[in-house]
Amino acid sequence: RKLPLCEKNIEKNGVEEKNMRERKKDVEGEIQSIAKDQKGEETKLRDLKQEFKIKNEAAKASRKALNVLKRNQEKIEMTKTALSEEIERLRATGTTEYEEKHMARVEQIRKTEEMVAALGAQSETSSNHLNHLHANSRETEAKVMQLKAD
């Protein structure tokens, strides 16, 4: 009498155990799938951080180059001003020295003005490049923050 009841319990427990094993396999599959997705996101985050670092370094280099160009432009503008003042002084005195050196100074002023214009254009280009790098940096930061939020 107890034997059929035990067999029934064993059979019932066997079915439950089989169902639990199936469920365990499903859960393990889901866990592995989640782990794969997370590794992909971590790789993406690492890549974005590296890209941000590269762009940030490029932005620093651009700022440094821009400052050097601005200093050069200021030096050339000071030279131009000094030359203009010297020309005016020589014109005011009316000496023959002015007549002799007039052409050389005019040429030097023309070259200096060309250099100032070229440096101004180069400075503008560097400034635009820096602005683009800042925009890229903000974009990368936003992506990093989005990935961290996810």
Secondary structure, 3 states (H helix, E strand, C coil): CHHHHHHHHHHHHHHHHHHHHHHHHHHHHHHHHHHHHHHHHHHHHHHHHHHHHHHHHHHHHHHHHHHHHHHHHHHHHHHHHHHHHHHHHHHHHCCHHHHHHHHHHHHHHHHHHHHHHHHHHHHHHHHHHHHHHHHHHHHHHHHHHHHHHC
